[in-house]
Amino acid sequence: MASSDQIIEALKKVVEDGKVRTDEESLNSHGKDWTKIYAPKPTAIVFPKTTEEVQAIVRLANEMPFALVPSGGRTGLSAGAVASNGEVVVSFDYMNKILDFSASDQAVRCQAGVVTEQLQNFAEDNSLYYPVDFASAGSSQLGGNLSTNAGGIKVIKYGMSRDWVLGLKVVTGAGEILELN
């Protein structure tokens, strides 16, 4: 099994400079969610900016091996974003771009780290409406919303997060990229 130092050095080779953090503040803030039940103790926080960087991180985790914990807005209450046993946290904070917009299809292509409110504002700016809404809309991220199929306060009228998805580009646990629709 690889040491923490070996894992950190390997991660630094697959993401941009400064996108692997091991300082106490980052480890504490990104190693937990709103449950705050478990003390965070991640090995490192890594901030990919592209799907290919996520793929490289997953492949590295399989090779070395080490455990990964995905991290979005960390607004969950189920401890799904908690890293309390030396895992590497993969934070989607820098995968926060709306990549494409088709007015005729009324569709956007977003990265996992887009904040819910950011998409709501983008839709409004384009005379559209994104109804998935939560108290945490200013910090929850689309990847987390979709992974939990969050509903929010307008769920009865507009449905769950999955009802607003046309397709996904995902990295599997084996490190493969799949485009699903």
N, C-alpha and C positions, 0 to 999 in steps of 0.2 A: 504494500500500500504506500502511496506517495505521501510525503510529508506536506504540511501546510505551506512551507516555503516553496516546495516544488510545484504545488498546485498554483500558487500565486504567480510564480514566474511563468508557468505555462499559459495561464490566463492572459498575462500581459502581452503575449505574443499573438493573441487572436483578436484583441480589441485595441482601439486607439489609446495613445498615451493618456494617463490620468483617468481611465475608465475602469480601473480596478482599485477599489478602496479597501483599506484595512484599518483606518483610523477608528478610534473608539466611538465617536459620534455617529459615523456612518454605520458601523456594525450594530449599534444600539437602535438607531432609527429604522433601518431597513431589515432588521432581523426579527421584527414582530409586526403584528397587526393590532386592531383595536381590542382584541381579547385581553391583552396585557397579562395573561395568566402565566405564561412561560417566560423565563429569562432568556433574552436573545444571546446566542453564542455562535454566530456564523464564522467561518474561516475568512471569507471575503465577500465583498459586494462587487459584482461585475455589471457594467452598463453597456450592453450592445446597442448599436445604432441601426443594424440591418438584420434581415432574416438570415443572411449568410453568416454573420457573426454569431447569432443564436445557434445555428447549425454547428459551427466550429466548437462552441462551448459544450454543446450536448455530446458531440463526438469525443471531445477531450474527457468529459466526465465518464464516458464509457470506457475509454482507454486506460485511465489512471488508476482506479476508478474513484469517484467521489460523488456525493449526493447533491442534487440541485433543488432549490426552492424558488419558484417563480414569484415575482413581487411586482405588483402594480401600485395602486394607490394605498394599499395596506388598510383599506377601510372595512375589511371583512371581520366577522365576529365568530368565525369557526376555527381559527388558528391555522388556516390554510397557507398563510404567508409567514409562518413562524420558523425560524432556523435556530434551534436550540441545541443541536448536536454536531456542530462543526460543518454544516452544509455550506455550499456556495450559493448565495442569493443572486438570482438573475433579475435585475431591476429593469423594467421597461420604460423608465423615466425619460430616456433619450430617444425612444422609438415613439415619438409623439406627434407625428406629422399626418396631415390629411394629404394623401399622395395624388389623388385624382378625383375629379368631379364630372359627372355627366348630367347636365341639366335635362336632357331629353329622357334619360332613364330615371332621373331623380335618385341617383345613386352616388355614393362616395366610396373611395378606397382609403382606408385608414390603417395606421400602425396600431399595435396593441396598447401602446402607452398614451393614446389620445384620451384626454380627460372628457368625461361625459358632457360637461358643460361646454367644452370647446366645440364638440360636435353639435350640440344644441344651438349654440351661437352661429356656427357656420351654416347650419340649415336655415335658421331665421334670416341670416344675411342674404340667402338665396331664395327667399320666399317659400321655404319649406318648413317642415316641423318634424323634429325627432322627439317622440313622446316619452321615451324611457327616461324616468326621472326619479331621483332619490334625494334624501337629505344630504348625502355625500357627493352630489353631482359635481361639486367644485373640486373634488380630489379623486373620486373613483375613476378607474381607467377602463376602456372598452374591453381589453383582454380579460380583466377580472369579471366584468359584467357578463361577458359571454361564457366564461368558464363556470360561472355559478348560475347562469340563466336568470339573472336578476330581473325582477319585475318592477318594483318601485310603486309609487303612489298612484300611477295612472294605469296599472296593470289590467284592471277589469275592462276598461274601454279599449286599450291599445295592445295588450298582450305583453309577453315576456321579451327579453333581449333577443332570443333566437328568432322571434317573429320578424325581426328587422335586419336579418342577415341574408345576403344573396350568395355568399361564398366565403371561404377562408383559405388562407395560405398558412400552413402549420409546419412546425418542425416536430417530428415524432421523437419518441424516446430513443430510437435507434439512430437519430441524426439525419433522417431523410426529410426532404421538403416535399410536402404534398399540397396541391392546389385543388380544393374541393368546392363544389357548388351544388 
